[in-house]
């Protein structure tokens, strides 16, 4: 067979140059790869300095960053909104009973101290003498206020009032707990807002 294509042109790279496996490595020192940047590199980050210069420039910018003046510095206080849905009548009765006893003891002590102070100031003598003169006659000396308002009688009378107060306060507090539970079933109870101090 005869080759009718004629003489073919010879490419210089393939005809005269070495093959890919026979090429010698480059003798020059390759520099680091610099990817394209969308923003200009900071001061000191030139092409000769490389990545280290760029890092130093970024560090300098971060070191000189100032805090925000409008930053919130006051601590936040956590709040919780709760609702008293039910009051235990038994616990209300115990607490009200103890408080009523304490109030009764305070009443008796305060009455005794007040009587002693008034007796030391001579109030009973002055008032008692005036009443005796107003109510007295030739046959009787009149009403003796000092003997009527003696310390034992005052303490007994105050103790009776304190006992009655204990009974009434305990009963009314327990009844109030039942009434509160009934009303809380309709309106939901008393709402409280609790805050936590920091």
Protein Blocks (a to p, Z undefined) as FASTA:
>chain_A
ZZfkbpadddfklmmmccfklpccdfbdcdddddddfbdcdehiafknommlmmmmmmmm
mmmpccdfkbcfbdcddddddddfbdcfklmmmmmmmmmmmmmmmmmmmmmmmmmmmmmn
ommmmmmmmmmmmmgcfkbgbjafklmmgfklmmmmmmmmmmmmmmmmmmmmmmmmmmmm
mmmmmnnpaaddddddZZ
